[in-house]
Amino acid sequence: MTAAPLPPVAPEVTATLVEDLSPRLRKRLDAAVTKLGSRPTHRDGDTVTIAVDDDTELRLHAPGGVVATVDAITCGCLLAPACVHRAAAASAAPAADPAPEPEPVAEPAADAAPDPAAQPAAPTVPDSTPPPNSTPSPGDTTPPTAPALATAPPSTPVTVPAPDEATPAQREAAAALWSAGAAVLEAGVAGAGAVAQAALLRAAHTARLRQLPRGASAALSVVTLLRAARAGDPSYRTADLVTALAELLGTAHRLGTASGAELAAVRGRARRPYSPDGSLRLYGLFTEPVVTDSGHGGARTWVVTADGRLCTVGDVAPGGVGRALGVADRTVRLGDTALTHRELGRAGLAVSGATVSPDGRLGAGKGVKAVTARGAAWTEPPLAALWETPPAEQAARALRSVSRYAEPDGGGSDLLFLDIELLGAVGESGGTCLLARCDGGVPVRLAVADDDPALAHRDNLMLLATAPGTRLRIIGRLVPAPHPRLTLLACSHPTGESTVDLGFDRLSRADLPDPGAPVHSAPDRPGGPDAESPLHLLERRVEQTVPAGRAALGMLGDVTAEARRLRRAGLPTAAGLLTALRASAARRERDLFGRLLPADTDGFAAHWLAAARYTASVAESLCAAAWEPGPAAPTHGPTEATAPRPAGSPR
């Protein structure tokens, strides 16, 4: 038999199968998942078969590519259907989720049902008391009281709220999301096995049914990352799971008190809205490959309207990097134009009946008409205006888009447009990047956008590193970091005659100027080697909790010295959060007979969430400050008075 990947399984299917197991079988579930992962599989049409042993087969029937019902998983063992094999197969398979939304090929119909997030809420009971302030005041060494989660249980409706309040069912779903996320934080990756993941999947399914797609997506992301961590996936990063858990807990927490536009953002959207935008004159900017971790691939072409707005036209579907390379030379799905994506990146379009989503994606419904038009060079209007904005302003705008906890449909772009001078290659712990100096004197590190050898990113960047002194006009995507950093996407040709899509076009040594150009030394870190912010003292405690759980953090020694260092650096809130997080992790109450009571998982999760959101907010402030021109960067993060309060964190 040849190995075949397991089909995605709907979250409610996995949750039901795990919930139906007896307590004895639940204890054996993780071992069964590991065992099934080593068994041979093969696919026959819509059915994937797993050889449990020489005499027993397990079948997953996935019409349409997804196992959608409990009965679609069958086992031939004597204990079926009450056996552990069916639940193990569902837990080993990927969790089905609406695929990453492809670049639009059709906008919603005009008579489509309105967005559920905008519908009036059903009657509800008054919410519980909002969580108290969990952020210590400057100089306060007393650990703050853990914020309480608003978890009003469903009951007989007694009041009719305004349309912008959450319903009792949504509050209940949010409470389930919080509890499942807090349980993962309590146990850590090592203890968050199939049973804990099933609780997350059940909470995600309930949230989606109750019109909370943002919370549901966050829960599924946590499940996917947990499975990657437990399987030893080399692409897994603890920071990604920290972000996913903070997004899940923060979304669930905010639902109890949010209203108006904030509530709509917390609920999220299951479908991207498109609005009519009349006639547009579009100018091609560049084309980039799109390759996702879920196996999707394609191309995205960036265009600019006559008034300077950035929009995208793309084609993304299952297929990976191979599809990305092929789609670049396919006709753009927009009107009747015959341009390919790569041609559109250097040409133009005249579009009538255009529809545009809040994040700039162009719809391509039947009412959209498009014909080929003249493009513009990067040095001609309207494209040239993109490079006229100072780098610091561009970075501040991009940070609002790439923030780890950015609101959905927030709009904006994460692209930066810079005129630079190449300085050469510089080594880093993660590899080599290209060092450059942009106009204004700010040193910028240019990293590879995608390391896949089938794409041209890595080869082009290494070749450009051999041409110090070369001046280029570039387009890059901001990478939040304490120093200016971009992933390089496109640049002007070194000869100045055209532009280069660095993911698709391959430069040659003949395209570069003579290698006799002077070599520039890499500038020192601004502010000297001791200018690094001590924020990492809190960040590492936040990250340590995720793989090992609350108990591991509770066993750490005294953090007084670390808190003192944070206060000296002007970060009293960080010092207070660190002290409170450590105290909450170690705190265990006893009853009258001296027996340990259950740990306060909700209180610890609230302290951890506040610390995670705070560190992300300060890190983004440091990133914005690094782009400001000047002889020295700030030596520490914003103080209590200037640090931005992360939206959605416990106050």
N, C-alpha and C positions, 0 to 999 in steps of 0.2 A: 504494500500500500504506500502511496505517496501522501505526505503530510498536506492537509488542507486547512486553511484558517477557519476558525469557528465563526458562524454568522452572528451578527449583533442580536442581542436579546432585549426585548422591551423591559424597561425597569420594573414594571408591575409584575411581569412574569417571574423574574428572579426573586423579587420580594415575596411573592406568594409561595413559591416553592420552598424558600428558606423558612418562612413562617410556619409552614405546614409540617416541618420536621419535628420530631420529638426532641426533648432536651439532650438525650443521649446521642442522637445523630448530629445535632448541632455541634457538639464537641468534636466530632470526627470530620466536620465539613472541610476545614482548611486542609487537612491531610488528604482528603478525597480530591480536592481541587488540584493539589500538587501532583497527585498520582495521575489524574486524567491529563494533565499537561504533558506528560511523557508518553502517552499512549498514541498509537498510530491513528490517523484520521484519513478519510477520503470523501470526496464530494461526488454525488450523482445527481445532476440537475439541481433542484432546490433543496436537496437533503444532504446533510453532512453526517457521516457515521463515525463513531468513536468505538474502537475495539477495547472494551473494558478489560476483558480477558479472553482466553481462547474460545469461550462458549457464550460470551455475553456481548451484545452490541447496544450502543446508545445512539439514538437518532434525533437529530435536530432538523425539523422541517421548517424552511424559511422561504415561503412564497413571497416574492417581491424583495428578497434579500434580508428580511428581518423575521425573527421568531416572535410572533405577536400574541400567541396564546399558550397557556400552560399545557394543553393537550398536544401541542406541536413538539414537545420533548418527550420521547418514549424510551423505556429501558426494558431489556429482555431478561433482567434478573428475577429471581423468585420473589423478592420483596417489593417489586414494582406494583403500583406507582408510589408507594410510601418509602422508597429507597433513598439513599443519600446521593445516588449517581445523578439524578435529574437536577437536583439543586446544585451539585458540584459543576455540572456542565454549564448551567446558566451563569454561575458565578465565575467560571473560567472564561466565558465568552465576553466580548466587548459589550458595553451597555449601549443600547440603541438610543440615538439622539438625532433630532433633525440635523441633517448634514450641514456643515458650515455653509451659510446661505450663498449660493452661487451668484456670480455677477448677473444682474438682472437681464432676462431675455423677454420678459413681459411684465407690465405693471399691473397692479390689482385693478379689477374691473371697477367702473365708476359706481356700480350699485352693490359693491361688496359690503359685507356686514361691517359695521363700525368696530373700531378697536375695543376689545373688552375692557381695557384699562380706563377707557373714557366713559364707561357706562356708570349710571348711578349705583351706588352701593346699596345692598340690601339692609334691612333693619339690623341693628346691632345693640349690644349692651355697652355701657360706658367702659372705656379702657381702664386698666389698672393704673396705679400711680406711676408716672414716668420714672425711669432709673435716676438715682441721685448722681451727683457729680463724682466721677471716679478719678479726675485729674488732680493731683495734689498741688497746693499752692507753693510758690517758691519758698524754699527753706523748710518746708513741712516734712518732718521725718516720720510722721505717723502714717502707717499704711492706710489708704483710704478704704472706706467700706465698699465692698464689691457691688457694682451696679446690678439692679434687679431687672429681670426680663419681663416685659409686659406679656403675660400669657393668659388673658381673660378667656376662660373656657366657654364653649357655646352654651347658651341657656335661653330661656324664654325671652324674646325680644321685648324690651321695655321702652326703648327710645328709637326715634328715627333720625339717623345722623344726616349730616350734609352729604351731598354726592361725592365729596372728595375724601371720605373716610373709608378705611378698610372695613370689610364685612367681618362678622364673627367667624365665618368659615375661613377667610383669608388669615385672620389672626391665629386661628387654630393650626392652619398649615404652616405659618411662620414659626409657631412654637415648636412644631415637629421638626422643622429644618434646624432650628437652634439646638434642640435636644440631641439630634443626630450628629451635628457638627461638634457640639461640646463633648459628646461621648468619644469621638475620634481624637479630640485634643487630650482628653483624659487618658486614653489608652496608648496614643502614639501609633506610628506606623506599624510597629511590631505587634501591637495588640488589636489593630483594626482589621480583623480578618473578614471572612465572607459574611458573618452574621452582622457585624457593624456596617458593612457595605450595603447589605440588604435593607437595613434601617434607613440609610441614606437614599437608596433607590425608592423605597416606599414613600419617603417624605418628598422626593422629587416628583413622583407620579401624582401625589396628592396636590402639590403646589401647582403643577401644570393644569390639573383639572379645575383648580380654583383660581385660574387666571393669574398666576404668579410665575411667568416664564423665566424671569431673571433669577429668582431663587432656585427654580428647578434646574436651570442650566449650571448654576454654581455647584449644586449638589452633585450633578453628574460629572463635572470637572474634578471634584474631590475624589469621587470613586475611581475615575480613570487614572489619576495620579497615584492614588493609594495602590492600585494594582501594579502600576509601573514600578513603584518603589519596592513592593514586596517581591516582584519578579526580577529585580536587579537590572531593569532596563537602563542601558548606559545613557539614554537621553534624559532620564529623570533628574530634576534639580529640586532640592529642598525648598529653595526660594519660590518655585512655582506652586508648591503645595501650601506654603505659607500664604501666598497671595490668594489662592483659591479658597482656603479655609477662612481667611479674613473677609473675603467677598461674601461667602455664604453666611457667616455669623453677622456681619454688618448689615446685609440685606434683610435677614430675619429680624434683627434688632430694630431697624428703622421703621419697619412696617407698623409697629405699635403706636408711633407718634407722628409719622409723616402725614402730610396733607397737601392738597393742591398738586402743583407741578412736581414736588418732591415725591409724593406718593405715586404718581404716574411713572417716574423714573425707577422707583423701588420695585414696582410691579413688573416693569419691563414690557417689551412687545414681542409677541410671537411671530409677527410678520412686519417686515419693514414697509412703512408707508411711502407712497410716491405721490407727489403733487405736480399738477401741470405747470410748465414753465415757458409755454409759448414757443417762439422761434429763437434758436440759439446759433451763434456763429462760434464754432469750436476750432481751436488751434492745437495741433498735436505737440506734446512735450517729450514723452519717452514711454517705453514699454518695459515692464518688469515681469519676470516669471513668478508664479505663485505656486508654492509647494507646501502643503500642510502636513502635520504629523498624522492626520487621519487618512492619508493616502490620496487626497485630492490634489489636482494639479491643473494649471492653466496659465493664462496671461492676463495682465491688467495694463491697459493703456491710459495714461494720464493726459487729460486735455484741459485747456484753459478757455474760458468764455471771453467774449470781447471786453467785459467789465472786470476781468481778472480773477474770477472764481475758478477753483480747481474742481474738476469732475473726473470720473473714471468710467471706462467702458471695458468690460472684461468677459471672460469665459472660463469658469472654474467648475470642474466636475471630477468624479473619481478617475484616477489614472496616474497620479504621481508625477515624477519629473519627466517621464517619457511623454506624457500628455502635454506638459508645459512647453516642451520643445516643439511639439507639433502644432499646438494651437497658435503659437506666435505667427505662423505663416498662413493661418486660416482667415477667411473673410470675417470682418467684424459684424456682429449681429446687431445692426442698427440701421433701419431703413433699407434702402436698395443699394447702398454703397458697395463697391467691389474692393475696397481697401482691406488689406490684411492689418492685423494689430501692429506689426512693425512698421508698415507703411503709414498707418494713421499717426504713429508717434512722430512723424516728420511732415505730415500733410495737414489738411484741415477738412472740416465738414460744415455744411449748412443744414441745420436740423429744424424741422417744423413739427409742432405737436409734441414737443419734448416733455418728458416727465423726469423728475429728479427726487431722490431720497434725501433725507436730512444730512447724510454723510457724503453726498455728492455723487452717488451712483446714478447713472442714466438708465432709465427704463427703455425697453425696446418693443413695446406693444404694436398692435396693428395700426394704430393711429399715428405712429411716428414715421416721418419721412426724412430721409437724409440723402444728400448728394455731395460728391467730392468737391472741395474748394481748395484754394491756395492756403498753404501753411505759413508759418513765420519762423524766422531764425531766433535763437535765444537772445540775440542782441537787438531784436526788433520788437516794437510793441505788438500785442500786450504782454508778451513773454518777458521782455527785458525788465519790466517793473517788478517781477518776482525777486530779482537780485538786488533791488534798490533798498529793501528793508534791512536795517541793521541786524547783524547776527543775533544779538541779545534779544531783540524783539521777536525774531523768528523762533528762537529757542523757547521763550516764554509761551508763545502761542502753541508750539508743538507739544510742550509739556502738558498742556491742558487736554491734549488728545491722547497721549501715550501714558498718562498716569495709570498706575496699577489699579486704581479704583475710579477711573473715569466714568461719568454717567453715560449710559447708552444714548445714542442719538444726539450726543453732545455737539456733533459737527466739528469743523476744524480739520486741519491736516497735520500729520507728523513729519512732513517733508521740510527740509531746509535747503536754501538756494544760496550758494557761497561762491565767491571768487577766491581761489587759494593759490599758494605756491608750495609745491611739493618739497619736503625736506629729506625724505628717505624712510627706510624701514626702521621700526623700533620693536624690540622684543617685549612680550608680556607673558604672564603665567599661562594664558590660554592660547598662545601662539604669537604670530607676528602680525602687526598692523602697520598701516602707512601713516606717517606723521606729516602734517601740513600746517601752514600758517595762513589763516584767512585774513582778508583785509580788515585792519583794525588791530592786528598783532596777536590775536588769540590763537594759541596752538590747538589744533584739532587732530584727534586720532580717527582714522578712517578704517573701519573693519569690514570684513567680508559679509555680505548680506546672506549668503547661503553657501555652505561648504561642500555641497554635492559636487563631485568631480564632473558630472555631466554638464553642469552649468559653467559659464565662463568667469564667474565672479573672482574666484581665487587666483586663476592664472593672470587675469587682467590687473589685479591689485599688486601682485608680486612683480609684474612687468613695470608698472608705473613706479614702484619703489626704486627701480634702477635709474630713474631719470630725475634726480633732485634738481631743483631750480626751475622746473617746468611750471608754467602758470596755466591753470585750468579753471573753467567754470563748471561747477559740479552740482548734482542733486543727491542728497542723502537723507536717510531716515534717522531721526534723533534716537539715541540710546541713552536713557537716564543713567547718569554716572556722576561722580564727584568731579570729573574733568570733562571738557568738551569732547563728545564722541558721536560719530555717525556710522551707519552702515552705508557704503557707497553704492549707489544705484545707477547713475548715469553721469557722463561728463562730456565736455566739448572734446573734439578730437585734438590731439596734441598739435596737429598742423593748423588747426583753426578752421578747417574747411567743412566740418559736419559735426554731428553728435554721435555718441557711442552709448548704446544700451548695454551696460556692463554685464548683465546676466546672459545676453544672447550673442552680442558681437564680440569677436576675439581680436584683440590688438596683436600686432607683431612688432618685433624689434625695429623694423624699418619705419614704423609709424612714430617712433620716438626721436627726439633731437639727439645730436651727437652726445656720447657719454662723457665728453670733456667738461660738462657743466660743473660748477663748484658744488661741493657737498656741504650741506648745512648740518651742524650738530643739533641733536635733539635738545630742546630747552629743558631746564630743570623744572621740577614740580614747583608751581607757584607757591610762594610762602616758605619754601624749604622743606626738608624731609620730615620735620616734626609738625607740619601744618595739617595733618590728617585729623578729621573730626573724631572725637571719642564716641560718636554715636554708635559705633560698632559694639560697644560694651552692652548696649541694650539689644541691638539687632541679633547678636549671637545667642542671647538668652531666649529671644522669641523663636529663633530657628531651632535651638536645641530641644524645645518642647515638642516639636512636631514628630521627629523620629522616635523619641524615647518616652513621651508622655509626661503628665504632670508630676508623677512620683520622682522621675529622674531630676527634674528641676528642683523639687523639694529637698533632695539630698545634697544640693550644692552647699558650699560653705557660705560664710558671711559675705555680703556684697557691699558692706559699708565703704570699703576703699574705692570700689568702682563708682558708687554713688557720689562719693566725695569728688572724684575726678570729673564726673559729669557736671557737677555744680560749679567747679572751678572753671569749666569751659563755657559757662553761661547757659547750661541746659538743666535747670532745676526740675522741670517737668519730667524730663527723661530720668533723672535721678529718683524722683518720687515713684514713677512707674516701675522702675527696676526694683525698688525696695518693696513696693506693694505686690508685684508679680511673684517675687521670691517668697514673701510671707504667705501669700494665698496658696502657693504650691505646697508649702510645708505645713499649713494649718490643718489639723485633724482634731475635731471635738470628741469628747467622751461622754457617755451617759452616766447616770448615777452609780452604776456598778463598775465603772472604769473601762467599759467596752468601747472600742472605736466606733464612732458613728460614720455613716457614708460620707465621703468627701463632697464638698460643695462644688460640684462640677460647673454649675451655672456661674457662680461667683468667680471661679478661676478663669473660665472662658471669657467673661467680661473684662477682667484685668488683662488677659492676653490680647484680646481684640483692641483695647485701648492702646497697648504698647505697639502692636503691629501697625495700626493706622498712624500712630504718631511718628514712628520711625520712617514710614513711607513718605509722609508729608515733609518731614525735615530733609530727607534725602533729596526730594524733588526741589526743595528750596536751595540746597547746596548746588544742585545741577544748574539751576537758573543763575545762581551767583557766579558759577564758573565761566559762564559765557560773557559776563560783563568785561569790557576791556579795562585793563589796568595792570600795574606792576605786580600786584599780589592778590591772591584769592583769599576769602575769609578763612580764618584758621579754625572756626567752629561753626556749628549750625546756628539758626536763628535763636534768639533768646525768648524768654516767656512772652515778651511783649510783641515780638515780630513773627514768631513761628506760626504758620497758618494752621488753623484747627481742621483736622481731617473730617470732611463731611461724613456723617453716619457713624462716627465713633462715639462711644458712650461719653457723655459730657459731665 
